[in-house]
């Protein structure tokens, strides 16, 4: 298990961010977790990562939705992108959202809310398959 991974959740729902943090910590122990309810702040943070980071990104957010977030992310330096693994974490049941996520070269997978410890374990071990 890769305990050196950092985790970031970007979701306008602070309860979901809290839930993500709790599940990650319960599953992996003490790890570096940062959450953002404002996608713009999450983007600014991600743009400066220098170590392997897992990003859980919601789709449906005001001001800047997940798809717009990914459009901005595409403009980042390759040194950033090489360190970031993006997973869409959404309550969307629309098959088009999953297809769109799977078609994006930066998205590693689509995960339905709520985040579960089994998924965290698979991601931490590099074994997650959507």
TILO-585952 format. One record per atom (N, C-alpha, C, CB): residue number from 1; x, y, z. Coordinates in steps of 0.1 Angstrom, whole numbers, plus 2048, in hexadecimal, padded with zeros to 3 digits. Glycine has a CB too. Example, Ala and Ser with C-alpha at 12.3 -4.5 7.8 and 13.67 -1.06 7.14 Angstrom:
<recs>
{1, {884, 7C7, 84E}},
{1, {87B, 7D3, 84E}},
{1, {884, 7DF, 84E}},
{1, {871, 7D3, 85A}},
{2, {880, 7EA, 847}},
{2, {889, 7F5, 847}},
{2, {881, 800, 84F}},
{2, {88D, 7FA, 839}},
</recs>
This chain:
<recs>
{1, {808, 7F4, 800}},
{1, {800, 800, 800}},
{1, {809, 80C, 800}},
{1, {7F6, 800, 80C}},
{2, {805, 816, 7F8}},
{2, {80D, 822, 7F7}},
{2, {809, 82D, 801}},
{2, {80C, 828, 7E8}},
{3, {80F, 82D, 80C}},
{3, {80B, 837, 817}},
{3, {811, 844, 814}},
{3, {811, 832, 824}},
{4, {81A, 846, 80A}},
{4, {81F, 853, 806}},
{4, {816, 85B, 7FE}},
{4, {82C, 851, 7FF}},
{5, {80B, 855, 7F9}},
{5, {801, 85C, 7F1}},
{5, {7FB, 867, 7F9}},
{5, {7F7, 853, 7EB}},
{6, {7F8, 873, 7F3}},
{6, {7F0, 87D, 7F9}},
{6, {7E2, 87C, 7F3}},
{6, {7F7, 88B, 7F7}},
{7, {7D8, 881, 7FA}},
{7, {7CB, 880, 7F5}},
{7, {7C4, 88E, 7F6}},
{7, {7C3, 876, 7FE}},
{8, {7BD, 891, 7EB}},
{8, {7B6, 89E, 7EA}},
{8, {7A7, 89A, 7E6}},
{8, {7BD, 8A7, 7E0}},
{9, {79E, 8A1, 7EC}},
{9, {790, 8A0, 7E8}},
{9, {78B, 8AE, 7E5}},
{9, {787, 899, 7F3}},
{10, {785, 8AF, 7D9}},
{10, {77F, 8BC, 7D5}},
{10, {770, 8B9, 7D2}},
{10, {786, 8C1, 7C8}},
{11, {768, 8BF, 7DB}},
{11, {75A, 8BD, 7DB}},
{11, {754, 8C8, 7E2}},
{11, {756, 8AF, 7E2}},
{12, {749, 8CE, 7DD}},
{12, {743, 8DA, 7E3}},
{12, {73B, 8D6, 7F0}},
{12, {73A, 8E1, 7D9}},
{13, {739, 8C9, 7F2}},
{13, {732, 8C4, 7FD}},
{13, {73C, 8C1, 809}},
{13, {72A, 8B7, 7FA}},
{14, {73D, 8C9, 813}},
{14, {747, 8C7, 81D}},
{14, {744, 8BA, 825}},
{14, {746, 8D3, 827}},
{15, {738, 8B5, 826}},
{15, {735, 8A9, 82C}},
{15, {73C, 89D, 825}},
{15, {726, 8A6, 82E}},
{16, {73B, 89E, 817}},
{16, {742, 893, 810}},
{16, {751, 894, 811}},
{16, {73E, 894, 801}},
{17, {756, 8A0, 812}},
{17, {765, 8A1, 814}},
{17, {769, 89B, 822}},
{17, {769, 8B0, 813}},
{18, {761, 89E, 82C}},
{18, {763, 898, 839}},
{18, {762, 889, 839}},
{18, {759, 89E, 844}},
{19, {758, 884, 832}},
{19, {756, 875, 831}},
{19, {762, 86F, 829}},
{19, {749, 872, 829}},
{20, {767, 875, 81F}},
{20, {773, 870, 817}},
{20, {77F, 870, 821}},
{20, {776, 879, 80B}},
{21, {781, 87A, 828}},
{21, {78C, 87B, 831}},
{21, {78C, 870, 83B}},
{21, {78D, 888, 838}},
{22, {780, 86E, 841}},
{22, {77E, 864, 84B}},
{22, {781, 856, 846}},
{22, {770, 864, 852}},
{23, {77B, 853, 83A}},
{23, {77D, 846, 834}},
{23, {78B, 843, 830}},
{23, {774, 844, 827}},
{24, {792, 84D, 82B}},
{24, {7A0, 84B, 827}},
{24, {7A9, 849, 833}},
{24, {7A5, 858, 820}},
{25, {7A6, 851, 83E}},
{25, {7AE, 84F, 84A}},
{25, {7AB, 842, 851}},
{25, {7AB, 85A, 854}},
{26, {79E, 83E, 851}},
{26, {79A, 831, 857}},
{26, {7A1, 825, 850}},
{26, {78B, 82F, 857}},
{27, {7A2, 827, 843}},
{27, {7A8, 81C, 83A}},
{27, {7B7, 81C, 83B}},
{27, {7A3, 81E, 82C}},
{28, {7BD, 827, 83A}},
{28, {7CC, 828, 838}},
{28, {7D3, 82D, 844}},
{28, {7CF, 831, 82C}},
{29, {7CC, 832, 84E}},
{29, {7D3, 837, 85A}},
{29, {7D6, 846, 857}},
{29, {7E0, 830, 85D}},
{30, {7E0, 84B, 85D}},
{30, {7E4, 859, 85C}},
{30, {7EB, 85C, 84F}},
{30, {7ED, 85E, 868}},
{31, {7E3, 863, 846}},
{31, {7E9, 867, 839}},
{31, {7E6, 875, 836}},
{31, {7E3, 85E, 82D}},
{32, {7EC, 87B, 82D}},
{32, {7EA, 889, 829}},
{32, {7DD, 88A, 821}},
{32, {7F6, 88F, 821}},
{33, {7D3, 891, 826}},
{33, {7C6, 893, 820}},
{33, {7C3, 8A2, 820}},
{33, {7BB, 88B, 826}},
{34, {7C0, 8A8, 814}},
{34, {7BC, 8B6, 813}},
{34, {7AE, 8B6, 80C}},
{34, {7C7, 8BE, 80C}},
{35, {7A5, 8BE, 811}},
{35, {798, 8BF, 80A}},
{35, {795, 8CD, 806}},
{35, {78D, 8B9, 813}},
{36, {78D, 8CF, 7FC}},
{36, {789, 8DC, 7F7}},
{36, {77A, 8DC, 7F4}},
{36, {792, 8E0, 7EB}},
{37, {773, 8E6, 7F8}},
{37, {765, 8E8, 7F4}},
{37, {764, 8F2, 7E8}},
{37, {75D, 8ED, 800}},
{38, {76F, 8F9, 7E6}},
{38, {770, 902, 7DA}},
{38, {77A, 8FC, 7D0}},
{38, {775, 911, 7DF}},
{39, {774, 8F8, 7C4}},
{39, {77D, 8F2, 7BA}},
{39, {789, 8FA, 7B6}},
{39, {774, 8EF, 7AE}},
{40, {787, 908, 7B6}},
{40, {792, 910, 7B2}},
{40, {79E, 90F, 7BB}},
{40, {78E, 91F, 7B1}},
{41, {79B, 90D, 7C8}},
{41, {7A6, 90B, 7D2}},
{41, {7AC, 8FE, 7D0}},
{41, {7A0, 90D, 7E0}},
{42, {7A4, 8F4, 7CD}},
{42, {7A9, 8E7, 7CA}},
{42, {7B3, 8E7, 7BE}},
{42, {79E, 8DD, 7C8}},
{43, {7AF, 8EE, 7B4}},
{43, {7B7, 8EF, 7A8}},
{43, {7C5, 8F5, 7AB}},
{43, {7B0, 8F7, 79D}},
{44, {7C4, 900, 7B3}},
{44, {7D1, 907, 7B7}},
{44, {7DA, 8FE, 7BF}},
{44, {7CD, 914, 7BF}},
{45, {7D4, 8F6, 7C8}},
{45, {7DC, 8ED, 7D0}},
{45, {7E2, 8E2, 7C7}},
{45, {7D3, 8E6, 7DB}},
{46, {7DA, 8DC, 7BE}},
{46, {7DF, 8D1, 7B5}},
{46, {7EA, 8D6, 7AC}},
{46, {7D3, 8CC, 7AD}},
{47, {7E9, 8E2, 7A8}},
{47, {7F3, 8E8, 79F}},
{47, {801, 8E8, 7A5}},
{47, {7EF, 8F6, 79A}},
{48, {802, 8E7, 7B2}},
{48, {80E, 8E8, 7B9}},
{48, {813, 8DB, 7BF}},
{48, {80E, 8F2, 7C3}},
{49, {80C, 8D0, 7BC}},
{49, {810, 8C3, 7C2}},
{49, {81E, 8BE, 7BC}},
{49, {806, 8B8, 7C1}},
{50, {826, 8B8, 7C5}},
{50, {833, 8B4, 7C1}},
{50, {835, 8A5, 7C4}},
{50, {83E, 8BC, 7C7}},
{51, {82B, 89E, 7C9}},
{51, {82C, 890, 7CD}},
{51, {81F, 889, 7C9}},
{51, {82E, 88F, 7DD}},
{52, {81F, 87C, 7C9}},
{52, {813, 874, 7C5}},
{52, {807, 878, 7CD}},
{52, {816, 865, 7C6}},
{53, {7FC, 87C, 7C5}},
{53, {7F0, 881, 7CC}},
{53, {7E4, 87A, 7C5}},
{53, {7EF, 890, 7CB}},
{54, {7DA, 876, 7CD}},
{54, {7CE, 871, 7C8}},
{54, {7C3, 87C, 7CA}},
{54, {7CA, 863, 7CF}},
{55, {7BD, 87F, 7BF}},
{55, {7B2, 889, 7BF}},
{55, {7A5, 883, 7BD}},
{55, {7B5, 894, 7B5}},
{56, {79C, 885, 7C6}},
{56, {78E, 881, 7C5}},
{56, {786, 88E, 7C1}},
{56, {788, 87B, 7D2}},
{57, {780, 88E, 7B5}},
{57, {77A, 89A, 7B0}},
{57, {76B, 897, 7AD}},
{57, {781, 89E, 7A3}},
{58, {763, 8A0, 7B3}},
{58, {754, 8A0, 7B1}},
{58, {752, 8A6, 7A3}},
{58, {74D, 8A7, 7BC}},
{59, {746, 8A3, 79D}},
{59, {743, 8A8, 790}},
{59, {73A, 8B5, 792}},
{59, {73B, 89E, 787}},
{60, {72F, 8B3, 799}},
{60, {725, 8BD, 79B}},
{60, {728, 8C7, 7A6}},
{60, {717, 8B7, 79D}},
{61, {72F, 8D2, 7A2}},
{61, {732, 8DD, 7AB}},
{61, {72F, 8EA, 7A5}},
{61, {741, 8DC, 7B0}},
{62, {72B, 8F4, 7AD}},
{62, {728, 901, 7A8}},
{62, {735, 908, 7A4}},
{62, {71F, 909, 7B1}},
{63, {734, 912, 79C}},
{63, {73F, 91B, 799}},
{63, {749, 914, 78F}},
{63, {747, 91F, 7A5}},
{64, {74E, 908, 793}},
{64, {757, 901, 78A}},
{64, {754, 8F2, 78C}},
{64, {767, 904, 78E}},
{65, {74E, 8EB, 782}},
{65, {74B, 8DD, 784}},
{65, {757, 8D5, 781}},
{65, {73F, 8D9, 77B}},
{66, {755, 8C8, 784}},
{66, {760, 8BF, 782}},
{66, {766, 8BE, 774}},
{66, {75C, 8B1, 786}},
{67, {75E, 8C0, 76A}},
{67, {762, 8C0, 75C}},
{67, {76A, 8CC, 759}},
{67, {756, 8BE, 752}},
{68, {766, 8D8, 75E}},
{68, {76D, 8E4, 75C}},
{68, {77B, 8E3, 764}},
{68, {765, 8F0, 761}},
{69, {77A, 8DD, 770}},
{69, {786, 8DB, 778}},
{69, {791, 8D3, 76F}},
{69, {783, 8D3, 785}},
{70, {78C, 8C9, 769}},
{70, {795, 8C0, 761}},
{70, {79A, 8C8, 755}},
{70, {78E, 8B4, 75C}},
{71, {792, 8D1, 74F}},
{71, {797, 8DA, 744}},
{71, {7A3, 8E3, 749}},
{71, {78C, 8E2, 73E}},
{72, {7A1, 8E8, 754}},
{72, {7AC, 8F0, 75A}},
{72, {7B8, 8E8, 75D}},
{72, {7A7, 8F8, 767}},
{73, {7B6, 8DC, 763}},
{73, {7C1, 8D3, 766}},
{73, {7C9, 8CF, 75A}},
{73, {7BB, 8C6, 76D}},
{74, {7C3, 8CE, 74E}},
{74, {7CA, 8CA, 742}},
{74, {7D5, 8D4, 73F}},
{74, {7C0, 8C9, 737}},
{75, {7D3, 8E0, 743}},
{75, {7DD, 8EB, 740}},
{75, {7E9, 8EB, 749}},
{75, {7D6, 8F9, 741}},
{76, {7E9, 8E2, 754}},
{76, {7F4, 8E2, 75D}},
{76, {800, 8DC, 757}},
{76, {7F0, 8DA, 76A}},
{77, {80B, 8DE, 75D}},
{77, {818, 8D9, 75A}},
{77, {818, 8CA, 75B}},
{77, {824, 8DF, 763}},
{78, {81F, 8C3, 752}},
{78, {820, 8B4, 753}},
{78, {826, 8AF, 760}},
{78, {828, 8AF, 747}},
{79, {82F, 8B7, 766}},
{79, {834, 8B3, 773}},
{79, {82A, 8B2, 77D}},
{79, {83F, 8BD, 777}},
{80, {81F, 8B9, 77C}},
{80, {814, 8B8, 786}},
{80, {80C, 8AC, 782}},
{80, {80B, 8C5, 785}},
{81, {808, 8AB, 776}},
{81, {7FF, 8A0, 771}},
{81, {805, 892, 774}},
{81, {7FD, 8A1, 762}},
{82, {812, 891, 773}},
{82, {819, 884, 776}},
{82, {817, 87F, 784}},
{82, {828, 884, 773}},
{83, {814, 889, 78D}},
{83, {812, 886, 79C}},
{83, {804, 884, 7A0}},
{83, {819, 890, 7A4}},
{84, {7FA, 887, 797}},
{84, {7EC, 888, 79C}},
{84, {7E4, 87C, 795}},
{84, {7E6, 895, 798}},
{85, {7DD, 875, 79D}},
{85, {7D4, 86B, 798}},
{85, {7C6, 86F, 79C}},
{85, {7D7, 85C, 79F}},
{86, {7BE, 872, 792}},
{86, {7B1, 877, 794}},
{86, {7A6, 86D, 793}},
{86, {7AE, 882, 789}},
{87, {79D, 86D, 79D}},
{87, {791, 864, 79D}},
{87, {785, 86D, 79E}},
{87, {792, 85A, 7A8}},
{88, {77C, 86B, 795}},
{88, {76F, 872, 797}},
{88, {767, 86B, 7A2}},
{88, {767, 873, 789}},
{89, {763, 872, 7AC}},
{89, {75B, 86D, 7B7}},
{89, {74D, 874, 7B6}},
{89, {762, 86F, 7C5}},
{90, {743, 86D, 7B2}},
{90, {737, 874, 7AF}},
{90, {72A, 86C, 7B3}},
{90, {736, 878, 7A0}},
{91, {720, 873, 7B5}},
{91, {713, 86C, 7B8}},
{91, {70B, 86B, 7AB}},
{91, {70B, 874, 7C3}},
{92, {710, 870, 7A0}},
{92, {709, 870, 793}},
{92, {707, 861, 78F}},
{92, {712, 877, 788}},
{93, {6FA, 85F, 78A}},
{93, {6F7, 852, 785}},
{93, {6F6, 852, 775}},
{93, {6E9, 84E, 78A}},
{94, {6FA, 85E, 770}},
{94, {6F9, 860, 761}},
{94, {705, 858, 75B}},
{94, {6F9, 86F, 75E}},
{95, {702, 84F, 753}},
{95, {70C, 847, 74C}},
{95, {716, 84F, 744}},
{95, {706, 83C, 743}},
{96, {711, 85A, 73E}},
{96, {719, 864, 736}},
{96, {724, 869, 73F}},
{96, {710, 86F, 730}},
{97, {722, 86C, 74C}},
{97, {72C, 871, 754}},
{97, {737, 867, 756}},
{97, {727, 875, 762}},
{98, {734, 85A, 758}},
{98, {73E, 850, 759}},
{98, {746, 84E, 74C}},
{98, {737, 842, 75D}},
{99, {73F, 84F, 741}},
{99, {745, 84D, 734}},
{99, {74F, 859, 732}},
{99, {73B, 84C, 729}},
{100, {74A, 865, 735}},
{100, {752, 871, 734}},
{100, {75F, 870, 73C}},
{100, {74A, 87E, 737}},
{101, {75D, 86B, 749}},
{101, {769, 86A, 752}},
{101, {772, 860, 74C}},
{101, {764, 865, 760}},
{102, {76D, 855, 747}},
{102, {776, 84A, 742}},
{102, {77D, 84E, 735}},
{102, {76E, 83D, 73F}},
{103, {777, 858, 72E}},
{103, {77D, 85D, 722}},
{103, {788, 867, 724}},
{103, {773, 863, 718}},
{104, {789, 86C, 730}},
{104, {793, 877, 733}},
{104, {7A0, 870, 737}},
{104, {78E, 880, 73F}},
{105, {7AB, 873, 730}},
{105, {7B8, 86C, 733}},
{105, {7BD, 86F, 740}},
{105, {7C1, 870, 728}},
{106, {7B9, 879, 748}},
{106, {7BE, 87C, 755}},
{106, {7B6, 875, 760}},
{106, {7BE, 88B, 757}},
{107, {7AB, 870, 75D}},
{107, {7A2, 86A, 767}},
{107, {7A5, 85B, 767}},
{107, {793, 86C, 764}},
{108, {7A8, 856, 773}},
{108, {7AC, 848, 775}},
{108, {79F, 83F, 778}},
{108, {7B5, 846, 781}},
{109, {794, 845, 77C}},
{109, {788, 83E, 77E}},
{109, {77D, 846, 783}},
{109, {78B, 833, 788}},
{110, {771, 840, 783}},
{110, {765, 846, 787}},
{110, {760, 83E, 793}},
{110, {75A, 847, 77C}},
{111, {75E, 845, 79E}},
{111, {75A, 83F, 7AB}},
{111, {74D, 845, 7AF}},
{111, {765, 840, 7B6}},
{112, {743, 83C, 7B3}},
{112, {736, 841, 7B8}},
{112, {737, 844, 7C7}},
{112, {72B, 837, 7B5}},
{113, {731, 84F, 7CB}},
{113, {731, 853, 7D9}},
{113, {728, 849, 7E0}},
{113, {72C, 862, 7DB}},
{114, {72B, 846, 7ED}},
{114, {736, 84C, 7F5}},
{114, {743, 843, 7F2}},
{114, {732, 84B, 803}},
{115, {74E, 849, 7F5}},
{115, {75B, 843, 7F4}},
{115, {75B, 837, 7FE}},
{115, {766, 84C, 7F6}},
{116, {760, 82C, 7FA}},
{116, {761, 820, 803}},
{116, {76F, 81C, 805}},
{116, {759, 814, 7FD}},
{117, {772, 816, 811}},
{117, {77F, 812, 815}},
{117, {785, 808, 80B}},
{117, {77F, 80C, 823}},
{118, {77D, 7FF, 805}},
{118, {783, 7F6, 7FB}},
{118, {789, 7FD, 7EF}},
{118, {777, 7EC, 7F7}},
{119, {782, 808, 7EB}},
{119, {787, 80F, 7E0}},
{119, {794, 816, 7E3}},
{119, {77D, 81A, 7DB}},
{120, {795, 81C, 7EF}},
{120, {7A1, 823, 7F4}},
{120, {7AD, 819, 7F4}},
{120, {79F, 829, 802}},
{121, {7AA, 80D, 7F9}},
{121, {7B5, 803, 7FA}},
{121, {7B9, 7FF, 7EC}},
{121, {7AF, 7F6, 801}},
{122, {7B0, 7FD, 7E2}},
{122, {7B4, 7FA, 7D5}},
{122, {7BC, 806, 7CF}},
{122, {7A8, 7F8, 7CC}},
{123, {7B8, 812, 7D1}},
{123, {7C0, 81D, 7CB}},
{123, {7CD, 81E, 7D2}},
{123, {7B8, 82B, 7CE}},
{124, {7CE, 81D, 7DF}},
{124, {7DB, 81E, 7E6}},
{124, {7E5, 813, 7E1}},
{124, {7D9, 81D, 7F5}},
{125, {7DF, 807, 7DD}},
{125, {7E7, 7FC, 7D9}},
{125, {7EA, 7FC, 7CA}},
{125, {7E1, 7EF, 7DD}},
{126, {7E4, 806, 7C3}},
{126, {7E6, 807, 7B5}},
{126, {7DE, 7FD, 7AD}},
{126, {7F4, 806, 7B1}},
{127, {7D3, 7F8, 7B3}},
{127, {7CC, 7ED, 7AD}},
{127, {7BE, 7F0, 7A9}},
{127, {7CB, 7E1, 7B7}},
{128, {7BA, 7FD, 7AA}},
{128, {7AC, 801, 7A6}},
{128, {7AA, 800, 797}},
{128, {7AA, 80F, 7AB}},
{129, {79F, 7FA, 794}},
{129, {79A, 7F9, 786}},
{129, {78C, 7FC, 786}},
{129, {79D, 7EA, 780}},
{130, {789, 806, 77D}},
{130, {77B, 80B, 77C}},
{130, {773, 802, 773}},
{130, {77B, 819, 776}},
</recs>
